[in-house]
């Protein structure tokens, strides 16, 4: 199989040392393995700047969406109502989760190039006292926009509601002081900015809010409180855990610390992103999101003007030369996306720019 680097928002390119951790088979009942789970839980709380007295970490088998559904279906009761703020496909996905689980909700939808307005959230909460929870995405990878969860969190806390944040593609790459920003439940995934591999999601939970969810869960396998009870006791997952993924993630956490923690990783991602946009603009690719709201994770670009452009041909050309991009996810514009997280450095962005320049040159020759 040809090898290439992933310029995507996850799964992403991992280090060889993270991959090597998956060469060992482990028993889920083994005390050493359960100790790895507990180590991971402690490290995640440290990354979120919260204490074990106030918060706890729960690991949940499956992709990030499993984690989001676990929270929504476990902590929002039948008599509750959640306000879902969306400006992309992943915020909209929360409404689909609520539909399937028959969870009462209100949907506040913004256009994909605008962030949810905290003042609008405040008005909606004031107008509808039945709303008990607010949920939104931090890094909306539909477009690459980074939403202002800090301001929304303050509004939610001041209104006495519970705040649920999908920080799937930001936690570990963007510093998030969970408690300070009023976040009660934060969901992320092993294969994002911490640079592990796919297999489980994790949730940072305010302890009192998690304990108050007793009896609300609509699912057996996604029961967040029940998962926590077993894990809190001795690190044992209720059902078969992805052992190889857990070991890889533990190593990835250690490598994040060795890099200099979230501040250092954020600087690398931000420099990748700055250089990417600079190089792409010079070649005629305009970013979809205004610079002030562009996140450091993934960038959406419009197709170039004046060049015959088929994304499938573009994608194949670049993949054959060592990199993989993402197709666009917008419905109202022709776009594609380029991620810059994972084991990616400025030299990779330079190489990508050179490859794209070669693609454009070849097509201009065809026109001539």
C-alpha positions in Angstrom: 0.0 0.0 0.0 1.3 3.5 -0.9 1.9 5.7 2.1 0.8 9.3 2.3 0.2 12.0 4.9 -3.3 13.0 5.9 -4.2 16.7 5.6 -7.6 16.1 7.2 -9.2 16.9 10.6 -8.9 13.3 11.8 -8.1 10.5 11.5 -4.7 12.1 11.0 -1.0 11.3 10.5 0.4 9.8 13.7 4.0 9.2 14.8 5.7 5.9 14.3 6.1 5.6 18.1 2.3 5.9 18.6 1.7 3.2 15.9 4.3 0.9 17.6 2.2 0.9 20.8 -0.5 -1.1 18.9 1.9 -4.0 18.3 1.2 -5.4 21.8 -2.0 -7.4 22.6 -3.4 -6.7 26.1 -6.2 -8.2 28.2 -9.0 -5.8 29.3 -9.0 -7.4 32.8 -5.3 -6.9 33.3 -4.4 -4.5 36.2 -1.6 -2.9 34.2 -4.0 -2.2 31.4 -6.7 -0.7 33.7 -4.0 1.5 35.2 -3.4 2.9 31.7 -7.0 3.9 31.5 -6.8 5.7 34.8 -3.6 7.5 33.7 -5.4 8.7 30.6 -8.4 10.0 32.6 -6.1 12.0 34.9 -4.1 13.4 32.0 -7.3 14.5 30.2 -8.5 16.5 33.3 -5.1 18.2 33.5 -5.4 19.2 29.8 -8.8 20.7 30.6 -7.4 22.6 33.6 -9.9 21.0 36.0 -9.6 19.0 39.2 -10.8 15.5 40.1 -12.9 17.0 42.8 -15.1 18.9 40.4 -14.7 17.0 37.1 -14.2 13.5 35.9 -13.3 11.9 32.6 -15.2 9.1 30.9 -13.9 7.1 27.9 -16.6 5.7 25.5 -16.1 3.2 22.8 -16.7 4.4 19.2 -16.2 7.6 17.2 -16.7 11.1 18.4 -20.3 11.0 17.4 -20.8 8.1 19.8 -19.5 10.4 22.5 -21.8 13.3 21.6 -24.8 10.9 21.4 -23.8 9.4 24.8 -24.0 12.8 26.4 -27.2 14.0 24.8 -29.0 10.8 25.3 -27.8 10.3 28.9 -28.0 13.8 30.5 -31.0 15.4 28.8 -34.1 14.0 30.4 -37.5 13.6 29.0 -38.7 16.7 30.8 -35.7 18.7 29.7 -35.0 20.6 26.5 -31.8 21.4 24.7 -31.0 24.4 22.7 -28.7 23.3 19.8 -26.6 26.1 18.2 -25.3 25.1 14.8 -23.3 26.6 11.9 -22.3 23.5 10.1 -23.0 19.8 9.5 -21.7 18.7 12.9 -24.0 21.0 14.8 -26.9 19.8 12.6 -25.9 16.2 13.5 -26.9 17.0 17.1 -30.4 17.6 16.0 -30.5 14.2 14.2 -29.3 12.6 17.4 -32.1 14.3 19.3 -34.7 13.3 16.7 -33.6 9.6 17.0 -33.6 9.7 20.8 -36.8 11.7 21.0 -35.0 14.4 22.9 -36.9 17.8 23.1 -34.8 20.5 21.4 -34.8 24.0 19.9 -32.5 24.6 16.9 -30.7 27.9 16.5 -29.0 27.7 13.1 -26.5 30.3 11.8 -25.1 30.4 8.3 -21.9 28.4 7.9 -19.6 31.5 7.7 -21.0 33.1 10.9 -20.6 32.1 14.5 -23.6 31.6 16.9 -24.3 34.9 18.6 -24.0 34.8 22.4 -26.6 37.7 22.7 -29.0 35.6 20.6 -28.4 32.6 22.8 -29.1 34.8 25.9 -32.4 36.0 24.4 -33.5 32.4 23.5 -32.8 31.3 27.0 -34.7 34.2 28.5 -37.7 33.6 26.2 -37.9 29.8 26.9 -37.3 28.8 30.6 -38.0 25.2 29.6 -34.6 25.1 28.0 -32.3 23.2 30.4 -29.2 22.5 28.2 -27.3 24.3 25.5 -25.1 22.3 23.0 -22.7 23.5 20.3 -19.6 22.7 18.3 -16.3 24.5 19.0 -14.3 23.8 15.8 -16.8 23.2 13.1 -14.9 21.3 10.5 -17.6 21.8 7.9 -16.0 25.1 7.2 -13.0 25.4 9.6 -14.7 28.2 11.6 -13.8 28.4 15.4 -16.9 29.2 17.5 -16.8 31.5 20.5 -17.6 28.9 23.2 -16.2 31.1 25.9 -18.8 33.8 25.4 -21.6 31.4 25.0 -20.5 29.5 28.0 -20.7 32.6 30.2 -24.3 33.2 28.9 -25.3 29.7 29.7 -23.7 29.7 33.1 -25.3 33.1 34.0 -28.7 31.6 32.9 -28.2 28.6 35.2 -28.3 26.1 32.3 -26.0 23.1 31.4 -23.4 23.6 28.6 -22.4 20.7 26.3 -19.5 21.3 23.9 -18.4 19.2 21.0 -14.7 20.0 21.0 -13.9 17.1 18.8 -11.4 18.8 16.5 -10.1 21.4 18.9 -9.3 19.8 22.3 -5.6 19.2 22.6 -4.8 21.7 19.8 -6.6 24.7 21.3 -6.4 25.5 25.0 -9.8 25.2 26.7 -10.1 26.0 30.4 -13.2 23.8 30.8 -14.6 25.1 34.1 -13.6 28.7 33.6 -15.5 28.8 30.3 -18.7 27.3 31.9 -18.5 23.9 30.2 -20.3 21.1 31.9 -19.7 18.3 29.4 -16.9 18.5 26.8 -16.6 15.7 24.1 -13.6 14.9 22.0 -12.0 11.9 20.3 -8.8 9.9 20.4 -7.9 10.5 16.7 -7.9 14.3 16.7 -5.5 16.9 18.2 -4.0 14.6 20.8 -2.9 12.6 17.7 -4.0 9.1 18.6 -5.9 6.7 16.4 -9.7 6.1 16.0 -11.5 3.9 18.4 -13.0 5.8 21.3 -14.3 9.2 22.4 -13.9 10.9 25.8 -16.0 13.2 27.8 -14.9 15.6 30.5 -17.9 15.9 32.9 -18.8 18.1 35.8 -19.2 15.6 38.5 -22.4 16.9 40.0 -24.1 17.2 36.6 -23.1 13.7 35.7 -24.4 12.3 39.0 -27.7 14.1 38.6 -28.3 12.3 35.3 -29.2 9.0 37.1 -32.1 7.3 35.3 -32.1 9.5 32.2 -30.1 7.4 29.8 -31.9 6.1 26.7 -29.3 3.6 25.7 -27.5 0.7 27.3 -24.2 0.9 25.5 -24.1 4.7 25.5 -25.1 5.1 29.2 -22.6 7.8 30.3 -23.2 7.5 34.0 -23.1 3.7 34.0 -19.8 3.8 32.0 -18.4 6.1 34.6 -19.4 4.0 37.5 -17.3 1.0 36.4 -14.4 3.1 35.2 -14.3 5.2 38.4 -14.1 2.0 40.4 -10.9 0.5 38.9 -10.5 1.6 35.3 -12.5 -1.2 33.8 -14.6 -0.5 30.7 -18.1 -2.0 30.9 -17.8 -3.7 27.5 -14.8 -4.7 25.4 -12.5 -1.7 25.0 -10.2 -0.9 22.0 -7.1 -2.0 23.8 -4.6 -1.2 21.1 -6.2 2.3 20.6 -6.0 2.9 24.3 -2.3 2.1 24.4 -1.6 4.3 21.4 -3.6 7.2 23.0 -1.6 6.9 26.2 1.6 7.3 24.2 0.1 10.2 22.2 -0.7 12.0 25.5 2.9 11.6 26.6 4.1 12.9 23.3 1.9 15.9 23.6 3.4 16.7 26.9 6.9 16.2 25.5 6.2 18.7 22.7 5.4 21.3 25.2 1.7 20.7 25.9 -1.3 22.4 24.2 0.5 25.8 23.9 3.3 24.3 21.8 1.0 22.1 19.7 -1.3 25.1 19.1 1.6 27.2 17.9 2.6 24.4 15.4 -0.9 24.0 14.1 -1.4 27.8 13.9 1.8 28.2 11.9 0.8 25.4 9.6 -2.5 27.1 9.0 -1.0 30.6 8.5 1.5 29.3 6.0 -1.2 27.2 4.2 -3.5 30.1 3.7 -0.7 32.3 2.6 0.5 29.8 0.0 -3.0 29.0 -1.3 -4.0 32.6 -1.7 -0.8 33.2 -3.8 -2.0 30.4 -6.1 -5.6 31.8 -6.4 -7.4 29.8 -3.8 -9.6 32.0 -1.5 -10.5 30.8 2.0 -14.2 30.5 2.8 -13.9 31.8 6.3 -12.8 35.3 7.2 -9.4 35.4 8.9 -10.7 36.5 12.3 -12.9 33.4 12.7 -10.7 30.9 10.9 -9.6 28.1 13.2 -6.1 26.5 13.2 -7.5 23.0 12.4 -8.8 22.9 8.9 -9.4 25.4 6.1 -12.1 25.4 3.4 -11.1 26.9 0.0 -13.1 27.9 -3.0 -12.3 26.3 -6.3 -9.8 28.5 -8.2 -11.2 30.8 -10.9 -9.9 30.6 -14.5 -8.7 27.0 -14.2 -10.6 23.8 -15.3 -11.0 22.2 -11.9 -12.3 18.7 -11.0 -11.7 17.9 -7.3 -11.4 14.1 -8.0 -8.5 14.8 -10.4 -6.9 17.3 -8.1 -7.3 14.8 -5.2 -5.7 12.0 -7.1 -2.8 14.1 -8.3 -1.9 15.2 -4.8 -2.4 11.8 -3.2 0.0 10.2 -5.7 2.5 12.7 -4.5 2.1 12.0 -0.8 -0.8 13.9 0.7 -4.5 13.5 1.1 -7.1 16.3 1.2 -10.8 16.5 2.1 -13.7 17.2 -0.2 -15.9 20.1 0.6 -18.9 19.8 2.9 -20.8 22.9 1.9 -23.9 22.7 -0.3 -24.0 26.3 -1.6 -20.4 26.6 -3.0 -17.7 24.5 -4.7 -15.1 24.0 -2.1 -12.5 21.6 -0.7 -10.8 21.4 2.7 -7.2 21.1 3.8 -6.4 20.0 7.4 -3.1 20.8 9.1 -3.2 18.9 12.3 -1.5 15.6 13.3 2.2 15.0 12.6 2.3 17.8 10.1 4.9 20.6 10.0 5.5 23.7 7.9 7.8 21.7 5.5 4.7 19.6 4.7 2.8 22.7 3.8 5.7 23.9 1.6 5.7 20.5 -0.2 1.9 20.6 -0.7 2.1 24.1 -2.2 4.7 22.9 -4.6 2.6 19.9 -5.6 -0.5 22.2 -6.2 1.6 24.6 -8.2 2.6 21.8 -10.4 -1.0 20.7 -10.9 -2.1 24.3 -11.8 0.9 24.7 -14.2 0.0 21.5 -16.0 -3.6 22.6 -16.5 -2.7 26.0 -17.7 -0.5 24.4 -20.3 -3.5 22.3 -21.4 -5.6 25.5 -21.9 -2.8 27.1 -23.9 
